Amino acid sequence: MALARLNGGPLDGQIIPLDPTVGDSYIVPYGEGQLIYTREGEETNTGDDDGPTEARFVYVEATEDIDPDPDGRDD
């Protein structure tokens, strides 16, 4: 199983299972929109005995504004 390591954006630091059909872009639902990450660099840990293969994905943009306080309150 391959893993995607997400860098930047609201999901920074998340490691998730990577579907083998994912190409150079990883798009994930987030709130009312989507977050877009792109693959960066080569996969690591591609050998038989060095753990799961990892791919690094870097945050590019969100399709909707990311608002941590959608109610507009300043508590």
N, C-alpha and C positions, 0 to 999 in steps of 0.2 A: 504494500500500500504506500502510495506517495502522500506527502504532506505539503500543504501550502503554508508558508510563513508570511503573514501579512504585516506590512510596515507602513506606518503613517495612517492618518485618518482616524476615524472613530474606532476601528477594529485593530489598532496598532498592538502588536505583540501576540495576536491570536494565531494559533496553529490549528489548522483544520484539515480533515481528510480531503485529498485532491482527486476529484473524479478524473479518470484518464481521458475523458473527452474535452477537458478544458485546454484551450490553446494558450495564446499569449495574453488574453484578457480574462480576468475573473470578475464577474458581476454578481453582486449579492444584494438581495432586498434589504432595505433599511428604512424604517418609518414609512412615509408615503412614497419614497423614491427608491433609488438604487445607489450603491457605492461601486465605483469602478477602480479596479486594481490592474496593473500590467506586470507581466513577468519581467524580471530583471536578472541578468546573468545566467549562468549555467546551473543545472541541478547539482546538488551535492549528495554525498552518501549513495552513490550509484553502484557500489560494489555489493557482493553477496554477503559480506560479513561486517558492514559498517553502519547498520541501522537502516531505518526507512529513508527512502529518497525524499529530499526536500527541494522545493522550488520557492524562490523569494518573489513575492509580489508587492509592488509599491503603489500606494494610493495615488490616484490621478484626480478624481473628482466625484462629486455627488450630483445626481440628477435633480435633486430638490435641496433647498436650504436645510442645513442641519441646525436645528434649534433645540438647545438643551432645556429650554423653558417655554414650551408651546403655549402655555396659558398666559404668558406675558407678565407674570408676577415677579417682583423683585423682593423675595423673602430674605 
